[in-house]
Amino acid sequence: MNRFSIIALLITALLVTACCKNKTATHANEDKPGSNLKPAQTNLNFTGSTLKDNYVWGGAMNMAWNELLDSFVKEKLILDTNNEQTRVTLDKLNNPVFSKRDMDAESYFIKSGYGQATVDAINKECRAKFPNKSIADLQLKLGARDIISYAYFLKEIEYQLAFARNTLKFGDKEVQGFTADGNSYSNIYILEYKNRDNFLIGIKLKDEKDQIFLGKGYPMDNPDEAVKKLRELAPPQTDGDYTLGRPMNKKDVFRAPSISMEHTREYKEMLGHRVTNKALKNYVIGFMQEVLKFDMDERGARVENEALIGMVTSVGPTPDPYKPKELILDKPYWIMMKRSNSTNPYFLLGVNNTSFMKVKN
């Protein structure tokens, strides 16, 4: 049994009773995909999900959705549905917060097309471009007229200097992590510091075209406030220089947990709804899934994100005076990664608990 067997059963039930009354529609004079992004400072259409009470989001699904619209629909997707959750997700995807222009071409792979030949091409071409891809190849069987839209990205970043391994308390548990020592303190730059429970910092990387930020003291149920602050204090940079914020003082203290996370999400609210756009009439969303992997330790971080969307026509193909600052991530905090020249992050993780940490016995 492959990983889409359960989805196939769900879709079978949905299609047998598919008869929806209300439409989530778009106006004919609205902009086409690619030009329908709202201003970055106001668009907060993140479609993140909850994993063990932690918030997680990646940009691959926006890229796969945009590819589907650009290649097959040429307008925003319209679904026959009266499901409010479906409508909310659909509106956010039709007005994406992220696109491939927020990512360098070397780091992503996008492809769409008809049938099994496209699935086979995705497996071959993506693996050739990313030989270190740890997410398994697609195990799908599509009919000749079924459509797949696929996106994948891989980012591996390394700090300018490695931190020292250490432990720290997160909540009431001692976990494995890392700390700034007499050399690596220069890795840290401070964008804002109000107190030990409210700050935003960045870590210098060997490749300055990417950035990583850690923000503590923001609401943890969604990333909006943290992203607003990030956009305010870390606007797009084009010169590659680290001019943001101010350097961490040698007397300041920095500690952070090591993180290891893997998440597979099925967009169940989107499955089985009939498309009413003329270009895809008689199609339904047959499968819609993303995989997110993230690791962060004393040397750097790695994020891997895959998203796939299937449009099917039948059930079968589914699938000192100075007071040292305490930059200690011992309470819920945000991890945000983006390109230096972009406003929008490509990965967000709201760390609320120790689920992704190694707790010391």
C-alpha positions, 0 to 999 in steps of 0.5 A, a space after each residue: 500500500 503506497 502513501 496515497 491509499 488512505 487519500 484515495 479512499 477519502 476521495 472515493 467517498 467525496 466523489 460519490 456524493 460530490 454535489 456542491 451548491 456554492 462557489 468560491 469565485 474570482 472576479 473576471 477583472 482580477 489580475 492573473 497569477 504572477 501579478 496578484 501578490 498583495 503588497 508584502 507588508 500586508 499579505 500574511 496569507 500563510 497556510 501553516 499547520 500545527 504539529 505537536 502544538 508547534 506551527 510549521 510552514 514552508 513555501 513549496 505549496 505556494 510555488 506548486 499552486 502558482 505553477 498549476 494556475 500559470 500553466 493550466 488555469 491562467 486565473 485564480 482557481 474556483 471550486 464548488 464548495 460550501 466548506 468554510 475551511 476550504 474557502 479560507 485555504 483557497 483564498 490564501 493560495 489564490 493570493 500567495 504570500 510567497 513565489 519562486 521570485 523569493 527563492 534562488 533558482 538553484 535551490 528549487 525545482 518546479 514542474 507540472 504536466 499530464 499523466 505518468 510521464 510527468 511523474 516519472 520526469 519529476 522523479 528523475 529531474 528533481 533527483 538529478 538536480 538534488 542528489 542529496 534529496 532525502 524525501 522519497 520519490 513520488 509513488 503515483 500512477 496517473 491517467 493520461 489526462 490527470 494533472 500534477 503540479 510539483 515543487 521542491 526546495 532544499 536549503 542548507 546553511 552554515 554559520 560563519 563560525 560554529 557555536 559550542 554544544 551545550 544544554 539549556 532549559 526549555 520550559 522545565 526540561 533540559 535539552 541539547 543545544 548550542 551556545 555562543 563562546 569567545 569566538 562565535 559570539 560574533 555570529 550574532 547580530 541583534 535587530 531588537 532587544 526589549 528584554 530577555 523575553 522579547 527580542 529578534 536576532 540574526 545569525 551570520 552565515 557563510 553564504 550571505 545570500 541567505 538569512 536566518 532569524 530567531 524571534 522570541 516574545 511574539 504570539 505563537 499561534 500564527 506568525 503574523 506579528 513575527 513576520 511583520 517585525 522581520 519585514 520592518 527590521 530586515 528589509 531586502 538587501 542587495 549588497 550582501 553586507 550585514 548592515 542589519 542591527 548591531 553586533 552582539 556584545 561579548 558579555 551577552 549570552 546566547 543559547 538555543 536548542 538543537 531542532 530536528 523536525 519532520 512533517 507530512 501534511 495532507 490538505 484534506 479540506 481541499 480534496 474532492 471539490 469540483 473545479 469550475 474554471 473553464 480550463 479545468 472543468 470536470 476536474 477535482 483536486 485528487 491529492 494535495 500534500 506537502 512534506 517539511 523537514 528541518 534540522 538546526 544545530 551548532 553548525 547550521 540548518 537544513 530545510 527541505 520542502 516538497 509539495 504536490 497537487 493532483 487534478 484528476 478526472 476519476 478516482 483511480 489515479 489519486 495518491 558593565 555599566 553595560 548590562 549583558 543581554 540574555 538571548 536565551 531561547 528557553 521559551 516559545 520562539 520563531 525560526 524564520 529563514 529568507 533570502 537576503 534580497 527578499 521580503 518574504 521568508 521561505 520557512 517558518 517554525 514556531 517552536 512551542 515545546 520540546 517535541 523536536 529537541 533531545 531532552 536530557 535524561 
